[in-house]
Amino acid sequence: MTANRELIQAIADEVIARIGQQFGAGGDGVFETVGQAVQAAAAAQRRVAAMGLEDRERMNAIIRRICHDNADELARIELAETKIGRADHKAAKLRNIRMVLGAKAMQTEASSDASGLCLVEHAPWGVIGMVLPATHSVPTMASNAINILAAGNTAVFSPHPAGVKVAARGLQMFNREIQKELSVANVLTMAREATIQNAEQIFQHPDVALLCVTGGPAVVKAAMKSGKRVIAAGPGNPPVVVDETADLDAAAKAIIQGASFDNNLLCIGEKEVFVVASVADAFLECMRRAGAVQLDARAIESLTNAAFTFTDDGKGARHPHVKRDFIGKDAAVLAEAVGVGVPAGTDLLFGETTEDHPFVQEEQMMPFLPVVRVRDVDAAIQASVRAEHGYRHTAMIHSRNLENATKMARAMNATLFVQNAPCFASLNVPSYLSHSIATPTGEGVTTPMTFTRQRRIVIGGGALRIL
């Protein structure tokens, strides 16, 4: 198994090297410096702002089409470069870009009376600086691009260093087709190298009007220091409650689907389960029957020691920090590391822990799911609030009791709340999709309207009232 993985990685490295040779020289939106990238995006933005909604929707359709038609290729490239997640699920994320709202979501509000007419238009900001994560590089770029172009903006992107080559590949594909069909170049740009210094230049550039950051607390904090408005998609640690009224088989299947998707890289993914004690044994059996593999206490301890480092705060408390070794890796890789054999095709490992366990309290992004027994649904909800740490990102419950679901929804006050479905139902039909979910700054699931400014136009038509 190890030899096969080494062979696959060698092939992947060769693919990435070829992509770097083909696209690393720049062009089609890729520039040597941040200044050049911003300048080109600013020139393009004047043309995009002047477009009607029909032409903006044509740009949106191009991005959706490229993502759909090239999903498998881009997914393989992204997995080869980032080395995290699953190619089939990365391809699914790209095909689902069809659900991102475009120009048709733009609105103009109007009101009138005897004194005249008032129009409220939603105008563009200009050039938007956007930070991409390694976990969903091209999907985040594509969904953000659709949103901002629909609103009349352009963007300069700052990819994560681990996903810069695939980001350049996707960006160049989008730009080429948009220029071919609409004769406007560089609606999306980036600097060729992904560095902290380049990201900071984007944050501080006077011609960048707005920032949208998808990443960890450090990059969000850096963006906040810019003095610009920031739309921040921050961290999450989504809890799941399973109460005594739940359909346990359905709950187990849904939780496995959500927690294993792209090897648990989704920020909305199920990260820990709190199950009411009276149904805990039956729930664990349902998890096993649905194909998840349960680890015993020894294996969980070994995995914890392998997946976390610990620092002492000087007061006797140990603080866990997730290591990168197993982030986004397959369940089989985690199992092999602790000496456990699992059937081929195993998507998820799980096991019982205490509430204070590192796997419960930290956003670990790997296909191991901790399960904690609790006294009743109230204790489960309280534990969920503690484990989510006030991120107000995502939470889930499996329950037939509407009162329990309502109680949890209000206690969590999360941006996304799901009952009796996998986490990704929150971004699926009949709702809409975005890969930027702005939790710290409160915008929620972003749309084209998120990236607009209000412009009020008043036309007098009669006697005005004196205020």
C-alpha positions in Angstrom: 0.0 0.0 0.0 2.8 2.4 0.9 4.6 1.6 -2.4 1.4 2.3 -4.4 1.0 5.7 -2.7 4.7 6.6 -3.5 4.1 5.7 -7.1 0.9 7.8 -7.3 2.7 10.7 -5.7 5.6 10.5 -8.1 3.1 10.6 -11.0 1.3 13.5 -9.3 4.6 15.5 -8.9 5.3 15.0 -12.6 1.9 16.3 -13.5 2.3 19.4 -11.3 5.8 20.1 -12.8 4.3 20.1 -16.3 1.6 22.4 -15.3 4.1 24.7 -13.7 6.1 24.8 -16.9 3.1 25.5 -19.0 1.4 28.1 -16.9 4.1 29.5 -14.6 5.2 32.0 -17.1 2.1 34.0 -16.6 -0.5 35.6 -19.0 -4.2 35.4 -19.1 -4.5 37.1 -15.7 -1.3 35.8 -14.1 1.2 38.6 -13.5 4.7 38.9 -12.0 3.7 41.4 -9.3 0.6 42.4 -7.3 0.8 45.9 -8.7 0.5 44.6 -12.2 -2.4 42.3 -11.3 -4.3 45.1 -9.6 -3.7 47.5 -12.4 -5.0 45.0 -15.0 -8.1 44.1 -12.8 -8.9 47.8 -12.4 -8.8 48.4 -16.2 -11.1 45.4 -16.7 -13.5 46.5 -13.9 -14.4 49.7 -15.7 -15.6 47.6 -18.6 -17.4 45.0 -16.5 -19.2 47.7 -14.6 -20.5 49.2 -17.9 -21.8 45.8 -19.0 -25.5 44.9 -18.7 -26.7 42.0 -16.6 -27.0 39.8 -19.7 -23.3 40.0 -20.5 -22.3 39.5 -16.8 -24.5 36.4 -16.8 -22.6 35.2 -19.9 -19.4 35.5 -17.9 -21.0 33.5 -15.1 -22.1 30.8 -17.6 -18.6 30.5 -18.9 -17.2 29.8 -15.5 -19.9 27.3 -14.7 -19.3 25.5 -18.0 -15.5 25.3 -17.5 -15.9 24.0 -14.0 -18.4 21.3 -15.2 -16.5 20.3 -18.3 -13.1 20.2 -16.7 -14.1 19.0 -13.2 -12.2 15.7 -13.3 -9.0 17.3 -14.7 -8.9 20.2 -12.3 -9.8 17.9 -9.3 -6.8 15.6 -10.2 -4.5 18.6 -10.5 -5.7 20.1 -7.2 -5.3 16.8 -5.3 -1.8 16.3 -6.8 -0.7 19.7 -5.8 -2.3 20.1 -2.3 -2.1 16.3 -1.4 -5.3 16.6 0.6 -8.9 15.4 0.1 -10.4 13.1 -2.6 -10.4 13.7 -6.4 -14.0 12.4 -6.8 -15.3 14.8 -4.2 -13.2 17.7 -5.5 -14.8 17.1 -9.0 -18.2 17.1 -7.4 -17.5 20.5 -5.8 -16.6 21.9 -9.2 -19.7 20.4 -10.9 -21.8 22.0 -8.1 -20.6 25.5 -9.1 -23.8 25.5 -11.3 -25.7 26.3 -8.0 -23.8 29.6 -7.4 -26.0 32.6 -7.8 -25.0 34.9 -10.7 -26.3 38.1 -12.3 -29.9 37.0 -12.1 -29.7 37.6 -8.3 -29.0 41.3 -8.7 -31.9 43.5 -7.6 -33.0 47.1 -7.9 -35.5 48.5 -5.4 -38.0 51.2 -6.2 -40.6 53.1 -4.3 -42.7 56.1 -5.3 -45.5 58.5 -4.1 -46.8 61.9 -5.0 -43.4 63.5 -4.1 -41.3 61.5 -6.5 -39.4 58.3 -7.2 -36.6 56.6 -5.3 -34.4 53.9 -6.8 -31.9 51.9 -4.8 -29.3 50.3 -7.0 -26.7 47.9 -5.9 -23.4 49.2 -7.4 -20.0 47.5 -7.6 -17.1 48.2 -5.2 -14.4 47.9 -7.9 -11.4 45.6 -7.5 -11.9 43.0 -4.7 -9.0 41.3 -3.1 -9.7 37.6 -2.4 -7.8 35.1 -0.4 -8.2 31.4 -1.3 -7.8 28.3 0.9 -5.8 25.2 0.1 -8.8 23.1 0.9 -11.0 24.3 -2.0 -8.8 26.4 -4.2 -10.5 26.4 -7.6 -14.1 25.9 -6.3 -13.7 29.0 -4.0 -12.2 31.0 -6.8 -15.0 30.0 -9.2 -17.9 30.7 -6.8 -16.4 34.0 -5.7 -15.7 35.0 -9.4 -19.3 34.4 -10.3 -20.5 36.5 -7.4 -18.2 39.4 -8.0 -18.5 39.6 -11.8 -22.3 39.5 -11.5 -22.1 42.6 -9.3 -19.8 44.4 -11.7 -16.5 43.9 -9.9 -13.3 42.3 -10.8 -10.9 40.4 -8.5 -7.2 40.0 -7.7 -6.7 36.6 -5.9 -4.2 35.5 -3.3 -4.1 31.7 -3.5 -2.7 29.5 -0.7 0.9 28.5 -1.5 -0.1 24.8 -1.5 -2.7 25.4 -4.3 -1.2 28.2 -6.4 -0.6 26.2 -9.6 -4.1 24.9 -9.8 -5.5 28.3 -9.0 -3.4 29.8 -11.9 -4.7 27.0 -14.2 -8.3 27.7 -13.4 -8.0 31.5 -13.5 -6.3 31.4 -16.9 -9.0 29.0 -18.3 -11.7 31.4 -17.1 -10.0 34.5 -18.5 -9.3 33.0 -21.9 -12.9 32.0 -22.6 -14.3 35.3 -21.2 -11.9 37.3 -23.4 -12.7 35.1 -26.4 -16.5 35.5 -26.0 -16.8 39.0 -24.6 -13.5 40.7 -25.6 -12.6 41.8 -22.1 -9.3 40.6 -20.5 -8.1 40.1 -17.0 -11.4 40.2 -15.1 -9.7 37.8 -12.7 -6.0 38.3 -11.8 -3.3 37.1 -9.4 0.4 37.3 -8.9 2.4 34.3 -10.1 3.9 33.6 -6.7 1.8 33.0 -3.6 3.6 34.6 -0.6 2.6 36.3 2.6 4.2 39.5 1.2 2.0 39.4 -1.9 -1.1 38.9 0.3 -0.2 41.9 2.4 0.3 44.0 -0.7 -3.2 43.1 -1.8 -4.6 44.0 1.6 -2.8 47.4 1.5 -3.1 48.3 -2.2 -5.0 51.6 -2.6 -6.9 50.4 -5.7 -8.3 47.3 -3.9 -11.6 48.5 -2.5 -12.9 45.4 -0.5 -11.4 42.2 0.9 -12.9 38.7 1.0 -10.8 36.3 3.0 -11.4 32.5 3.2 -8.9 31.0 5.6 -7.8 30.6 9.2 -7.8 33.1 12.0 -4.3 34.5 11.2 -5.1 35.6 7.7 -8.4 37.0 8.7 -6.7 39.0 11.5 -4.1 40.3 9.0 -6.8 41.4 6.6 -8.7 43.2 9.4 -5.7 45.4 10.0 -5.9 46.8 6.4 -8.5 49.4 7.3 -10.7 48.1 4.5 -14.0 46.4 4.8 -13.5 42.7 5.1 -15.9 39.8 4.3 -14.3 37.0 6.4 -15.0 33.3 6.0 -13.5 32.0 9.3 -13.1 28.7 11.0 -15.8 26.2 12.2 -16.0 23.1 14.3 -19.6 21.9 13.5 -21.2 19.7 16.1 -23.9 17.1 15.5 -26.6 16.1 18.1 -28.4 12.8 17.8 -31.3 12.6 20.2 -33.5 9.7 21.3 -36.2 10.4 18.7 -33.8 10.2 15.7 -34.0 7.8 12.8 -30.6 6.2 13.8 -29.9 4.4 10.5 -30.7 7.6 8.5 -28.6 9.7 10.9 -25.6 7.4 10.7 -25.7 7.4 6.9 -26.1 11.2 6.7 -23.3 11.8 9.2 -20.9 9.5 7.4 -21.7 11.2 4.1 -21.0 14.7 5.5 -18.0 13.9 7.7 -16.2 11.9 5.0 -16.8 14.3 2.1 -13.4 15.3 0.7 -11.9 13.6 3.8 -13.6 16.1 6.1 -12.0 19.2 4.6 -15.3 21.0 4.5 -15.6 23.8 7.0 -19.3 22.8 7.3 -18.5 19.2 7.8 -19.6 17.1 10.8 -16.6 17.3 13.3 -18.0 15.8 16.5 -21.2 13.9 17.6 -23.0 14.2 20.9 -25.5 11.3 21.2 -28.0 10.8 23.9 -27.0 7.9 26.1 -30.2 6.0 25.8 -29.6 5.4 22.1 -25.8 5.6 22.0 -25.2 1.8 21.6 -27.8 1.5 18.9 -26.3 4.6 17.1 -22.8 3.1 17.2 -24.1 -0.1 15.7 -25.8 1.9 12.9 -22.5 3.6 12.2 -20.7 0.3 11.8 -23.5 -1.1 9.7 -23.4 1.9 7.4 -19.7 1.2 6.7 -17.7 3.4 9.2 -15.0 1.6 11.1 -14.9 2.0 14.9 -11.5 2.5 16.6 -11.0 1.3 20.2 -9.5 3.4 23.0 -5.9 2.3 22.2 -6.2 3.2 18.5 -7.8 6.6 19.3 -4.9 7.4 21.7 -2.4 6.5 19.1 -4.1 8.6 16.5 -4.3 11.5 18.9 -0.6 11.4 19.6 0.1 11.2 15.9 -2.3 13.9 14.8 -1.6 16.6 17.5 1.2 18.3 19.2 0.7 19.7 22.7 2.1 22.9 24.4 2.1 23.6 28.1 0.7 27.0 29.1 2.8 27.1 32.2 -0.2 26.5 34.4 -0.5 22.8 34.0 -2.9 22.9 31.0 -1.9 21.2 27.7 -3.1 22.8 24.5 -3.5 20.7 21.4 -2.4 21.8 17.9 -3.4 19.9 14.8 -0.4 18.6 12.7 -0.6 18.6 8.9 0.4 15.0 8.6 -3.2 13.6 8.4 -5.2 16.6 7.3 -7.4 15.6 4.3 -5.8 12.1 4.1 -7.9 9.0 3.4 -9.3 6.9 6.3 -7.0 4.1 5.3 -4.0 6.3 5.9 -5.1 7.1 9.4 -5.9 3.5 10.2 -2.5 2.3 8.9 -0.8 4.8 11.1 -2.2 3.2 14.2 -1.9 -0.4 13.1 -5.5 -1.0 12.1 -6.6 -2.7 9.0 -9.8 -1.4 7.3 -11.8 -2.7 4.3 -11.1 -1.2 0.9 -13.3 1.8 0.3 -13.7 2.8 4.0 -14.7 6.5 4.1 -14.7 7.2 7.8 -13.3 6.1 11.1 -15.0 6.9 14.4 -14.8 6.2 18.1 -16.0 7.2 21.5 -14.2 10.0 23.4 -14.8 12.4 26.2 -16.1 15.9 25.6 -12.7 17.5 26.4 -10.8 15.4 23.9 -8.7 17.2 21.3 -10.6 15.6 18.4 -13.8 17.2 19.8 -12.5 20.6 20.6 -10.2 21.2 17.6 -11.2 21.6 13.9 -9.1 18.6 12.8 -10.2 18.2 9.1 -9.6 14.4 8.8 -11.9 11.4 8.4 -12.0 10.5 12.1 -15.2 11.4 14.0 -15.3 11.5 17.8 -18.6 10.4 19.4 -19.5 11.6 22.9 -22.3 10.1 25.1 -24.4 12.7 27.0 -27.2 12.5 29.5 -30.0 14.0 27.4 -30.7 16.4 24.5 -30.2 19.5 26.7 -26.7 18.3 27.7 -26.0 17.5 24.1 -26.9 21.1 23.0 -24.8 22.6 25.8 -21.8 20.5 24.9 -22.3 21.5 21.2 -22.2 25.2 22.1 -19.0 24.7 24.0 -17.3 22.6 21.2 -18.3 25.1 18.5 -16.4 27.9 20.4 -18.7 30.7 19.3 -17.7 30.5 15.6 -21.4 30.6 14.7 -20.6 28.6 11.6 -22.6 25.3 11.2 -24.4 22.9 13.5 -26.6 19.8 12.9 -29.2 17.7 14.7 -30.9 14.4 13.9 -34.2 14.5 15.7 -37.9 14.0 15.0 -38.7 16.5 17.8 -39.2 19.9 16.3 -38.9 21.5 19.8 -35.4 20.0 20.3 -34.3 21.2 16.8 -35.6 24.7 17.5 -33.9 24.8 20.9 -30.6 23.8 19.4 -30.9 26.2 16.4 -31.5 29.1 18.8 -28.7 28.1 21.2 -26.1 27.7 18.5 -27.1 30.9 16.5 -25.0 29.5 13.7 -25.0 30.7 10.1 -26.0 27.2 8.9 -28.2 24.8 10.7 -29.3 21.4 9.4 -31.9 18.9 10.6 -32.0 15.3 9.5 -29.6 15.7 6.6 -25.8 15.8 5.9 -24.0 19.0 6.3 -23.8 19.8 2.6 -27.6 20.0 2.4 -27.2 23.5 3.8 -25.6 24.6 0.5 -27.7 22.3 -1.8 -30.9 22.5 -3.7 -33.3 24.3 -3.1 -30.9 26.7 -1.6 -27.7 28.2 -3.2 -24.0 27.5 -3.0 -21.0 29.6 -2.2 -17.6 28.5 -1.0 -17.2 31.7 1.1 -19.4 31.5 4.2 -18.8 34.8 6.1 -19.3 33.9 9.7 -17.1 36.3 11.7 -18.3 39.3 9.8 -21.9 38.1 9.5 -22.7 38.2 5.8 -23.4 34.4 5.8 -23.4 32.5 2.5 -22.1 35.1 0.0 -24.1 36.1 -3.1 -23.6 38.8 -5.8 -25.4 41.2 -3.5 -22.8 40.7 -0.8 -20.3 42.4 -3.1 -22.3 45.6 -3.8 -22.7 49.1 -2.4 -26.1 50.8 -2.1 -26.7 53.7 -4.4 -29.8 55.8 -3.9 -31.3 57.8 -6.8 -34.1 60.2 -6.0 -36.2 61.9 -8.7 -38.5 64.7 -7.5 -42.0 64.7 -8.8 -44.1 67.0 -6.7 -44.3 68.9 -3.4 -41.7 67.6 -1.0 -42.5 67.1 2.6 -40.4 69.1 5.0 -38.8 66.9 7.6 
